[in-house]
């Protein structure tokens, strides 16, 4: 688990964070790590909408992917936005392969 206050990894049975001294018994003291498998599956099935990045906390990237995809689908009849959809698809694949931690720096669980 990770301390909500300082973000350092702490033992599951710890009562306080050794780094900052915050009690782990408070409801907001601990946060769960996000799953890499969930991140990958969201990227594969809903990647064009940026859902995988929303899940990991990368809100700006997620909004950019969502807007590019929405714009391209609105104007798909022009045939030029197909390149935008291809670019977002490549971007999603790169995200799936390279991103190993959420936006706060906590590594994904296996």
Secondary structure as GFF3:
##gff-version 3
##sequence-region A 1 110
A	DSSP	beta_strand	2	3	.	.	.	ID=ss1
A	DSSP	beta_strand	30	31	.	.	.	ID=ss2
A	DSSP	alpha_helix	36	46	.	.	.	ID=ss3
A	DSSP	three_ten_helix	47	49	.	.	.	ID=ss4
A	DSSP	alpha_helix	51	56	.	.	.	ID=ss5
A	DSSP	alpha_helix	59	74	.	.	.	ID=ss6
A	DSSP	three_ten_helix	76	78	.	.	.	ID=ss7
A	DSSP	alpha_helix	82	98	.	.	.	ID=ss8
###
